[in-house]
Amino acid sequence: MQHTDDFPPLTGTQVVLVRAEASTGIVLLPSGDRRLGSGPRYTVFESISEAEQYAATFLRQHASAECCLCVSPDAFFRRITATSDESRDA
């Protein structure tokens, strides 16, 4: 991930979820609208399970989006789309 200036501090089992358009990589707001300079980029969840549940609901409503889970601003460890779920080492 490129945006480290506002990456939230995490504790314990927390993870960050980032929503984006799968085809362009443009970050999306929780509403599914494009984030064009302002608005929340990151959503913190207390566990991977909570983030997965949120991603499933979000992707049912926004099938062309993707949700990426991460624990640092340097890289995501899981990319979830409406049709796939890819994991990589954190």
C-alpha positions in Angstrom: 0.0 0.0 0.0 1.3 3.5 -0.7 -0.5 5.7 1.7 1.3 5.5 5.1 0.6 9.0 6.4 -2.8 8.2 7.9 -2.5 4.4 8.5 -4.1 3.7 11.8 -2.2 2.2 14.7 -3.3 -1.4 15.4 -3.3 -3.4 18.6 -3.8 -7.1 19.3 -5.8 -8.9 16.6 -6.9 -5.7 14.8 -6.8 -5.6 11.0 -7.4 -2.8 8.5 -9.7 -3.1 5.5 -9.4 -1.0 2.4 -12.1 -0.9 -0.3 -11.2 -0.2 -3.9 -12.5 -0.6 -7.4 -11.0 -3.9 -8.6 -10.4 -2.6 -12.2 -8.8 0.7 -11.3 -7.5 0.5 -7.7 -9.3 3.7 -6.8 -10.1 3.6 -3.1 -13.7 3.6 -2.2 -15.6 5.1 0.8 -17.8 2.8 3.0 -20.7 4.0 0.8 -19.0 2.5 -2.3 -18.4 6.0 -3.8 -14.9 6.8 -5.0 -12.7 8.4 -2.4 -11.5 11.5 -4.3 -9.2 13.2 -1.8 -11.2 13.1 1.4 -13.1 10.6 3.5 -12.0 7.5 5.3 -9.5 5.3 3.5 -9.1 2.7 6.2 -11.6 0.8 8.4 -10.2 -0.9 11.5 -11.8 -4.2 12.6 -11.1 -6.0 15.9 -10.5 -9.3 14.1 -10.1 -10.9 10.7 -13.5 -12.6 11.1 -15.2 -9.2 11.5 -13.4 -7.8 8.5 -14.4 -10.9 6.4 -18.0 -10.5 7.4 -17.9 -6.8 6.4 -16.2 -7.6 3.1 -18.8 -10.2 2.2 -21.6 -7.7 2.8 -19.8 -4.9 1.0 -19.1 -7.1 -2.0 -22.7 -8.3 -2.3 -23.6 -4.6 -2.7 -20.6 -3.6 -4.8 -19.7 -6.6 -7.0 -17.0 -4.8 -9.0 -15.0 -3.8 -5.8 -12.3 -5.6 -3.9 -11.5 -5.5 -0.2 -7.9 -5.8 1.0 -6.9 -6.7 4.5 -3.6 -5.6 6.0 -1.8 -5.1 9.3 0.8 -2.7 8.0 0.9 0.1 5.4 3.5 -1.8 3.4 1.4 -4.7 2.0 -1.9 -6.4 2.1 -2.1 -10.1 3.2 -5.5 -10.8 1.7 -7.5 -9.6 -1.3 -11.2 -10.5 -1.5 -13.4 -9.9 -4.5 -17.0 -11.1 -5.3 -15.5 -14.1 -7.1 -12.1 -14.8 -5.4 -10.2 -14.7 -2.2 -6.4 -14.5 -2.4 -4.0 -14.7 0.5 -0.3 -13.8 0.8 2.2 -13.6 3.6 1.8 -10.5 5.7 
